[in-house]
């Protein structure tokens, strides 16, 4: 796991730091780590949605399609993934 991913999931970081870490994952094209963030139940929705948007920016349509079909992912996130794929 990358340092940015670890920062994004760490519980004792500020919202700003978490957002910046997710943005770094996007800029570095870390598609798999972004998909993991979407799947994680412990993160607030805003961060999971940002990870979804990041996957779209990285042209990760195959991962977005997988997330759209994954019944363990929150339904609103699945709908958004389907829209973005």
N, C-alpha and C positions, 0 to 999 in steps of 0.2 A: 504494500500500500504506500502511496506517495505521502509526503509530508503534508501536502495541501488537503488530501483526503482525511488524514488523521486530525488535522486542525478543524475541518468541517464537522467531524463527528464528536469531537471532544466536548464534554459537557460544561466545562468551565471557561468557555471563551465568549466574548461579547458577540452580539448580533452582527456588528460591523465586521469583525474579524472573520466570522463564519461566512458572511456574504462574500468577502474578499477571497477567501479560500475557494469557494465554489466558482467564483469568476476566474480564478487562476486555473482551476481544473478545466474550465471551458476553453480558456486561451491556449492551454497546452494539449487540448484534444483528448483528454482522459475519459473517453466514452464509457468504459466499463465502470469506472469509479462513479461517474455521474449517474449511471443506471442504478448502482448500489444505493446511492443516496435517495433516489426515488423510492426504492423498495423498502427502505428503513422506516420502521414505524415510530421510532423515537424522535425523529426530527419534526419540527413544526412545518406545517403545510407550505408556508412561504418559501422555505429553503428547498423543499422537495419540488415545488413548482419551478423555482429558478433552475434546478438541475434539469428538469424536463426541457425548459426553454434552451438551456445550454446544449442538450443533446440535439435539438433542432438546428442550432447554430453550427454544430459539428457535423451536420448531415448524417446523423446516425439513425436513419429511418428504420433499419433492421432492428435496432434496440428499442426504438419507439413502438414498433409493431409488437414486439415481444411484451413490452410493458402494458400495451393496450389489451392484450389477451391474458395477462397474469391476474388471476382472480384474487391473489393475496395483496394486490395493490389497491389502494383506496379507489372506489368507483369514479370519483371526480378526476383523479389523476389518470385513470385509465382512459376516460373520455378525452381528456386533454392530450394524452399521448396519441390517441387515434387521430385527433385533429391535426397534430403536428407531423405525423408520419407521412 
